[in-house]
Amino acid sequence: MANNKKDKNFKEDSFLSGAKSVYQMIIKSYAAGDLKDVKQFLGKDVYSGFLSAINSRIKEEQKLFNELINFDSIEIKEALSLIHI
């Protein structure tokens, strides 16, 4: 990760591992039609879009089956510091 002012407490491996776990939770929750456990990780627009799609599936009596097998790669493309030191 290229960043001129790195946070010395930031651990890239831990962050990426956590990001993968949260992504998997989101995909599973979306497929199950229950977003309550992942709402905190979603932006308003994404949450609304997911909720709309879930409601449409329920109305149409459809089920979504989704299986995440593996990640080809995972990396941080850009980082922004929200703390001014």
Buried (B, 14 or more C-beta within 10 A) or exposed (E): EEEEEEEEEEEEEEEBEEBEEBBEEBBBBBBEBEBEEBEEBBEEEEBEEBBEEBEEBEEEEEEEEEEEEEEEEEEEEEBEEEEEE
